[in-house]
Amino acid sequence: MRILHTSDWHVGRRFNEHEVLDDLGLVLDELVAVVRGQEIDVVIIAGDVFDRAAPSAESVAFLSERLRLIRDAGAQIVMISGNHDGASRLGYGSWAAAAGGLHIITRVDQIGTPVELCDEHGPVYFYGIPFLDPKIDRGHFGDDQLISHELILDAAMDRVRADIADRDARRSVVLAHCFAVAGERGGALPVGAEIADDITDSMRSIACGGVEVAPTAVFEGATYVALGHLHSRKSIAENIRYSGSPLAYSFGDRGERGAWLLELNADGIERIDPVALPTPRRLTTITGRIADLLEDPRYDPFTDDWITAIITDPSYPLEAMRRLRARFEYCVRLEFRPDEASASDGLSYAQRVSGKSDEQLTAGFAEEMRGGVPLSDIETELVREAFEALRAQEARS
């Protein structure tokens, strides 16, 4: 059986307020071509199918059409809900969809009941673990002690392991939407800076009690674990992997976009290969004085990219974003990092402000932010009056 592991489609999400549904369509069209060309039997979507709990009508129609194209290409679909999805909406009519080859797992009571799909070697059992919030979902397990992602995922996998044992299943695939890290049950788990590289601003935190990770040990017993939530393709163990999102949704979503192609033989995993998907628009960071960014021909190859511009002018240029977008239409982020020498003339911040009045500090700040344009006489008088009124108020209190 040939299985394509994907996740985190985030249908309806924008890139810094820019609509990217057409870009996602181009990527998923290529995914459909992979399904057809590689004769994929099953496509997995491991959660965050939509970007929001109540997706727009346009997003619903978009997803419906792409799922139809995948089915027309010959693959069945198994998908679960993630922390961005509205589980009840995504799962509506799942009993009917299953008859057409679309298997949707969004409820806790579906955990441990597999979707059974067969090839020439017999059945492969697909178990879905939709996103579980320990604070909300532990009641479904009848255990108020399931207060962490580790504990509630282990409880969910206990249901899966019991069913695998009852069936004496040789081949099983678990879909889960969570933040997994290599580790053992009850061990110290990484937090903060240790997991910072995996977290991007296009992800929504799932922290519970300050901890959002669970160890890979909870997934023991499955032939393959198809994870969703992280937006970069990653292998935590040979049989436990993230596919990442098919499209970059922030500058943190770096790395090649794609999926995993899993091939099962009669006894288990035959091979796992990466599948590359196209990048409709690259992520590029450009750095320099604004005049160079606007005029230097070496930046010509980047005019159609998503752009973060880091401006190093000694003072903040006027209308910087508007001017940059005249050349880089998709400039979406702007950072001001003045050259250290020109910004401070070798003086520390304390030295630069030492002995200056509130009025002088305000005037200096305004001048720096306006690209070296000082306050006018009228503006200087308004600043003086504002500080005098403030001091009078403080004196009265």
N, C-alpha and C positions, 0 to 999 in steps of 0.2 A: 504494500500500500504506500502511495506517495502522498505526503501531507505537507501543506504549505502553512507555516506558522507566521501569523501576522498579529498585530495588536494596535491599539491606540490610534484608530483612524481619526478620532476627534472631528467628525463631520460637523461643520458649522463654525468651527473655530476660525478666528482671524489672526493675521500676523501683524501685531502692532496696529490694530484697527484697519488693516487692509484686507479686503475680501480675497480668499485663496481657494474657494471651492473649485474654480476652474483648474487651478494647479493640482489639487487633489484628484480631480477627475483624470488628468493626464497620467498621474502616477498609477491610479487604480486601473486605467485602461491597459497599461503595461502589465499590471498584475494579472489581469484577465488573459493577456497574451501568454504569460508564463503558464497559467493554468492549462491553457489549450496546448501550448507547445511542449510542455513537460508532462502532459497527461496526468495532471494532479487529480487525485481521488477526493481529497478533503481539504478545505480551506478553514483554518482556525482564525478566529478573531478573539483575542484574549482580553476583552474589556475596553472601556472607553470608546465605544463605537461612535456615540455622539459626544459633543463637547459639553452639553448641558442637559439637565434633567428634562426640560421642556423644549425640545428642538423645534426650529421653525418648520413651516410647511415645506419650504424649499429644501431643507436638510433631509427631511423624511423622504421626499420624492427622490432626491439624489441617492440616498442609501438604497432605497427600493430598487432603483434602476441598476445600480452596481451589483447588488446581490443577484438580480435576475441575470445579468451578463455572466456572472460566475457560474450560476447553475446551467446556463445555456452552453458554457464552455466545458461542462461535463463533471464539475466537482460538487459534492455536497458541502454544506457549511455548518460548522459548529461554532457558536459564539456565546459569550457570557457578558454580564454587565460589569462595568467598572465603577470607580468612585465618581466619575463625571456623569454617568448615565442615570436616568430615571428608570429604575429596575422594572417597575410595574408597567410603564409605557413601553419599554423595549420588549418586554415579555408578553405584551398583549397578543392574544391569538396564537401563541406558540404551539398549541396543540394542533392547530390547522396547518401552520407553517411547516411543521415536521413532516407532514404528509407530502410536501413538495420538496423535501430535501434541505430545509432550513431549520436547524435545531438550536433553539434559544434557551439558555439556562440562566435564570435571574433570581430564583427563589431558593431559600435555605432548604426547603423540603425536597428540592431536586438533587441535593448533594448526596452522592452515594448511589444514585440511580443512573446508570450509564446510557449514553446513546450507543447502540450496537451497530457497527458498520462492518461489512465483510469483504474480504478479498479471496484469492484462490487458496490462501492458507487458513482461512477461517475468520472468526470475529476479532475485531479490535474494539475495545471498550473505551469510550470517551467520557470522562467525568469532568463536570464543570463545578468550580468553586467561585461563584461570583464574589465581588468585593464584599468583605465582611467588616463591619464596624463593631469592635468588641462591646462598646457602650450600648449599642442598639440591638445587635444580633445574638448576644450570648443567651438571651431568654429563649431563643428558638432551640437551644441545645439543652435547656433545663439545668444550666450550671452558671450561677452568678460569679464563680471564680475565674471565668474565662475573660480576664481583664486586659489581656494583651493580644497583639496580632499573633505572636507565637502560639499562645495557648488555644486561641479560637481556630487557627489554621490546623493545628494538630488535631483538634477535635473533629474538624471537617474531614481531614485525611483519615481519621479512625473509621469514619463511615465508608470512605472509599476503600481502605485496606480490607475492611470486613467484607465488602461486596466482592473484591478481587479474590479473596480467599474462598468465599462461597462458590464462586464460578470456576475456581482454579484457572484464572485467566492468565495466559502467557503474555499478552500484549495489552497494555493500557496506556492511555494518554490523559494526563490531567491538565486542565486549563485553570489558571488562577490569576487573579488580579491583586497584586500585593507588592511590597518592597522586600525582596528576599536577599540575604547575604550569606556567604559561605559560613557555616558554623554549626555547632551542636546544640541540642536542647539544653536550656538552663545556663548556657555559657554567656560570657560577656559579649555584648553586641556592639558594633561600631555606631557612633553617633557623631553629630556635629561635623567637624572638618573631615572626619574619616569617610563620610559618605557624601561630602559636598560635591564631588565631581559628578555624581550620578543624578543630582537634583538640578533641575532647570526651572526657569521662571514660567515655563509652559505647563508645569505639573502643579497639581493641588496637593498640599500636604495631607497625609493620612495619619499623622501622629496621634497616638492614644497614650495619655500619661507621659508625654514627652518622648516616647519611643515609637518609631514607625516601621522598624525592620523586624523581620522574622528569620530564623536560621533555616538553611536548606535541609537540615535533618528532618524537619517536619514532613517533607515530601517523600521520604523513603517509601519504597514499595511500588512506585510507578515506573513504567518503562521510560516514559518521557514526560517532562513537565514544561508546558508552554506558558510562559509568564507574560503578563502585561503590566504596565504602569510606568516603568522607566522608558525614556524616549530614545535611547541609543541601543543598538544591537549589542548583545553581550552574552557571553557564556559564563555562568557561575560554576557549573559542573558540566561534564560531557553530556548529560541528559537533562540538564536544567538550564533553560536559556530565556533571554528576552529578545524579542524581534525588533523592538523599538518602533517608533511611529514611522509610517511611510512617507511623511512630509515633515520638514522642519517647521516648528511653530514658534521658535524663538532663537536668539543667537546662541543660547545654551545647547540647542539641539544640533550639535555638530557631529561630524562623522558621516559615513556613507549610509544612505537610507536603503532599507531592504527588508528581507524576510529570511526565514530558514526553511530549507527543503529537507524534510525528514523522510527517509525511506525505511520501511519496516520489512523484514523478511519473516520467515515462519517463527523464529525464536525471539525476535526483538529488533533492535536497531541495526540496520545494515550500514547506513551512512547518513551524515548530516552535512549539507552544503549551504553556504551562503548564497542568497539570491539578491542581486543588485537591482534597485529600482531607480528610475531617472530622477534628477534634481532639476525641476523647472526653473528655479532661480537660486543662484548660489548665495552664501552668506560671506560678506567681505567687510573687513575693517580697514579703513584708510586713515592715515595719520599725517598731519603736517599743517603748515600755515594755510589759511583759507585761500589765499591767492594761488598757491601751488595746487591745491585740491581743485580749484575751479579752472585752471589753465593748463596744467602740465599734461601733455599727451600720454604719459605713461599710465594715467588713470582711465584712458579710453576703454580698455577691456572690461571695466567694472560698471559701466553706466546702466546696465540692466540688472545688476545684482541688488539684493537687500544690503543696505549700507549702514554701518556704524561709522560715523566720522568723529575722529578725535582731533580737535583743533588745538594747535600749540602756540597760537599768537600770544603775545605778551598781555593783551587785553581782549576782552570778549568782542568779537566782530558784530556789527549791527546786522540784524536780519539774517543771521547765519544759516538757519534752516531753509528759509525761502530761497536764498542764493544757491545753496547746495542742491536743492531739488530742481533747480533749473537745468543742472547738468546730470544729477543722479536722481531720477524720478522716484526711486524706491529707497531713498535715504529715510530711515525711520528712527535712528538714534543719534544723538549728538552729545559728545562729552567735551568739556573744556579743561584741558590740561596744559596750561602755559609752560613754556620752557622755563625750567627752574631758574636759570641765570637771569633771564630777562624779566621774569616775574618778580623776583625778590632782590635782584642786584647783590646777591650774596648775603643779604640780611635775613635774620630769623623773623618770624611773624611778630614776636614780642618787641624786637628792635624797630620794626617798621611802624608799629602803632604807639610806641612809647611816647608819652608826653602830649599826645594829640587829644583834643576835645571831642565830645560826642559829635559836634557839628562837623569837625574836620574829618572824622572817621566816616561819617555818612557821605560827605562830599567825595571823599576818596573812593568809597565803594561805588557810588553812582558813576563816577568818571571811569572806573575800570570796567564796569558792566556796559557802559555805552561806548566802548572802544576809544577811550581817551577824550571824549567830549566832556568838558567841565560843566558844573552847574551854572546856569545863568544867574544874574543878579536877583531876579524875582524868585528863582528856585532857592537860592541861598537864603533869602529872607524868609521864605516859607519854612525851611528847615529850622532856622533860628527860632521862629515863632513857635514851632511845634515843640522844640525842646524846652523853651521857656514855659510853655503851658504845662508840660509834663513835670517839670521841676516844681512849679507852683502847686500842682495837685499833690505831689509827694510831700511837700512841706505842710500842707493842710492836714494830710492824713497822719 
